Amino acid sequence: MEFKLDEEQTAIRKAVREFAEKEFTPELALEFDQKEEFPMALYKKAAQLGFTSMRIPQEYDGQGYGVLEDCLVVEEMCRVDPGIGVAISLGNLMIPDVLLKHGNEEQKKKYIPPLARGDKIAAAAFTEPEHGSDITCMNSTAVKTGNEWTINGAKEFITNATTADTFILLCQTDPNAQPTYRGQSLFIAEKGMCGLDATKLHGKMGIKPCVTGSLSMSDLKVTEANVVGEVGRGFYYTLELFDGTRITVAAQAVGMAQGAFEKALAYAKTRKQSGQPIINFQGISHKLAQMAIKIESARLLMYKAAWLYDKEKPNPVATSMAKAYASRAAMEVTDDAIQVFGGYGYLADYHVERFHRCAKITEIYEGTTEVQKNTIVGYLMKQP
Ligand SMILES: Cc1cc2nc3c(=O)[nH]c(=O)nc-3n(C[C@H](O)[C@H](O)[C@H](O)COP(=O)(O)OP(=O)(O)OC[C@H]3O[C@@H](n4cnc5c(N)ncnc54)[C@H](O)[C@@H]3O)c2cc1C
């Protein structure tokens, strides 16, 4: 029972599955979950095999596939381990996507190939302490004097903040613009620039190998060469970016659900109570059936959104439906997986509680589920 992938897509899935199963060992997964460290060596290995640059064109050292192929990779990696899988899949977060669409040739050549090869790490900074779901107005400002921009402000919850080499920052460039989002622009910054500082956040619930941090920009100077696309278009570029990247968050969720489900199914077949495998109890077998239904539904929504993105045109409603549904399915399926394991499910060594802890983030980042539902309702309201 599965969506029919073509021969090349099937081969990609097989290759990444083999890679993840060999490299993301249960011992390593527990180790990285405890030490909250980015798995740099594994990231570089995955990058060498092309798994971190699926949707980057070959002319910039990528693989030249679409969002669907990227989703296959993300799903398989998160199926084997949700923490390492997410960390690796977010290593070159968003910068290639936005530069491919709006960067100039110089920016593309300078920034994309090192990210595609896994030599460098990216971070994309939109969220601020006071602006999360609503990024229509930024407190971070960029002020132009001559050929130079001076950036001041703070960003919160930034993936790869302390490991990244290249950053994009959403800033308010026109504080008087009405509506305010018409006065926002995107800037590229680089590690080591004077005035750009990162602090690591500790104590996350899940995805611990994926490093998260705060950024502070204090009289950070960049030039005109660091402006992405047109001044005043940053908010639009950001929303457009999310139409694609949110589908890969749905893929993370599907992978996590699938991984936990497989563990629960195997356990239910072997764990005996009252003289028989617990899968013989309808309370358990129907739970597993329901888990399978949810995963399959989530996967189809995710594939559909990816297919529309690649073949027709990005469809924000399909993307939001995929992300909202898949992330909820991941929360429910991983919760049920713990229940199937009983008390053992509550222990780290049985490798299902980690899936549940990691799944929660898929309902929060790149737009919470409530924000996705606002997008869906916005579309429904416009229907006759
Ligand atoms: C681990 C992690 C990694 C992250 N990585 C990044 C990153 O790399 N880059 C980046 O820019 N950001 C990142 N984020 C930030 C993330 O995108 C935000 O946390 C998220 O968008 C929600 O913003 P907030 O936390 O300020 O919550 P708030 O916006 O304050 O929301 C609080 C609650 O109110 C609800 N709510 C808010 N507005 C509405 C509304 N209009 N309608 C209905 N409900 C609403 C929300 O759904 C939520 O339930 C990350 C966050 C985490 C936890």
The ligand as a MOL file (V3000), in Angstrom:
LIG
                    3D

  0  0  0     0  0            999 V3000
M  V30 BEGIN CTAB
M  V30 COUNTS 53 58 0 0 0
M  V30 BEGIN ATOM
M  V30 1 C 13.4820 24.2920 17.9520 0
M  V30 2 C 13.0310 25.4850 17.1980 0
M  V30 3 C 13.6800 25.8480 16.0170 0
M  V30 4 C 13.2910 27.0040 15.3310 0
M  V30 5 N 13.9870 27.3990 14.2120 0
M  V30 6 C 13.7270 28.6260 13.6720 0
M  V30 7 C 14.5680 29.1430 12.6380 0
M  V30 8 O 15.5020 28.4990 12.1820 0
M  V30 9 N 14.3040 30.3940 12.1740 0
M  V30 10 C 13.2810 31.1560 12.6470 0
M  V30 11 O 13.1120 32.2740 12.1920 0
M  V30 12 N 12.4590 30.6710 13.6200 0
M  V30 13 C 12.6640 29.4360 14.1490 0
M  V30 14 N 11.8670 28.9620 15.1580 0
M  V30 15 C 10.7880 29.7850 15.6520 0
M  V30 16 C 9.4030 29.2630 15.3060 0
M  V30 17 O 9.1460 29.4150 13.9430 0
M  V30 18 C 8.3960 30.0220 16.2090 0
M  V30 19 O 8.5890 29.5390 17.5240 0
M  V30 20 C 6.9640 29.8340 15.7560 0
M  V30 21 O 6.7490 30.4740 14.5220 0
M  V30 22 C 5.9670 30.3690 16.7780 0
M  V30 23 O 6.3160 31.6500 17.2150 0
M  V30 24 P 6.3700 31.9460 18.8090 0
M  V30 25 O 7.1900 30.8860 19.4340 0
M  V30 26 O 6.7650 33.3540 19.0190 0
M  V30 27 O 4.8800 31.7150 19.3090 0
M  V30 28 P 3.6850 32.7960 19.2380 0
M  V30 29 O 3.6130 33.3920 17.8880 0
M  V30 30 O 3.7950 33.7020 20.4020 0
M  V30 31 O 2.4210 31.8360 19.4200 0
M  V30 32 C 1.9630 31.3570 20.6960 0
M  V30 33 C 0.6710 30.5740 20.4520 0
M  V30 34 O -0.3310 31.4530 19.8940 0
M  V30 35 C -0.8020 30.9330 18.6630 0
M  V30 36 N -1.0750 32.0170 17.7210 0
M  V30 37 C -0.2890 33.0680 17.4200 0
M  V30 38 N -0.8560 33.8160 16.4590 0
M  V30 39 C -2.0350 33.2260 16.1500 0
M  V30 40 C -3.0740 33.5190 15.2300 0
M  V30 41 N -3.0390 34.5730 14.4110 0
M  V30 42 N -4.1250 32.6630 15.1660 0
M  V30 43 C -4.2000 31.5780 15.9930 0
M  V30 44 N -3.2410 31.2690 16.8770 0
M  V30 45 C -2.1720 32.0690 16.9600 0
M  V30 46 C 0.3240 30.0490 18.1490 0
M  V30 47 O -0.1540 29.0930 17.2220 0
M  V30 48 C 0.8390 29.4420 19.4430 0
M  V30 49 O 0.0220 28.3550 19.7960 0
M  V30 50 C 12.2040 27.7760 15.8250 0
M  V30 51 C 11.5370 27.3860 16.9940 0
M  V30 52 C 11.9440 26.2810 17.6820 0
M  V30 53 C 11.2280 25.9150 18.9670 0
M  V30 END ATOM
M  V30 BEGIN BOND
M  V30 1 1 1 2
M  V30 2 1 2 3
M  V30 3 2 2 52
M  V30 4 2 3 4
M  V30 5 1 4 5
M  V30 6 1 4 50
M  V30 7 2 5 6
M  V30 8 1 6 7
M  V30 9 1 6 13
M  V30 10 2 7 8
M  V30 11 1 7 9
M  V30 12 1 9 10
M  V30 13 2 10 11
M  V30 14 1 10 12
M  V30 15 2 12 13
M  V30 16 1 13 14
M  V30 17 1 14 15
M  V30 18 1 14 50
M  V30 19 1 15 16
M  V30 20 1 16 17
M  V30 21 1 16 18
M  V30 22 1 18 19
M  V30 23 1 18 20
M  V30 24 1 20 21
M  V30 25 1 20 22
M  V30 26 1 22 23
M  V30 27 1 23 24
M  V30 28 2 24 25
M  V30 29 1 24 26
M  V30 30 1 24 27
M  V30 31 1 27 28
M  V30 32 2 28 29
M  V30 33 1 28 30
M  V30 34 1 28 31
M  V30 35 1 31 32
M  V30 36 1 32 33
M  V30 37 1 33 34
M  V30 38 1 33 48
M  V30 39 1 34 35
M  V30 40 1 35 36
M  V30 41 1 35 46
M  V30 42 1 36 37
M  V30 43 1 36 45
M  V30 44 2 37 38
M  V30 45 1 38 39
M  V30 46 1 39 40
M  V30 47 2 39 45
M  V30 48 1 40 41
M  V30 49 2 40 42
M  V30 50 1 42 43
M  V30 51 2 43 44
M  V30 52 1 44 45
M  V30 53 1 46 47
M  V30 54 1 46 48
M  V30 55 1 48 49
M  V30 56 2 50 51
M  V30 57 1 51 52
M  V30 58 1 52 53
M  V30 END BOND
M  V30 END CTAB
M  END
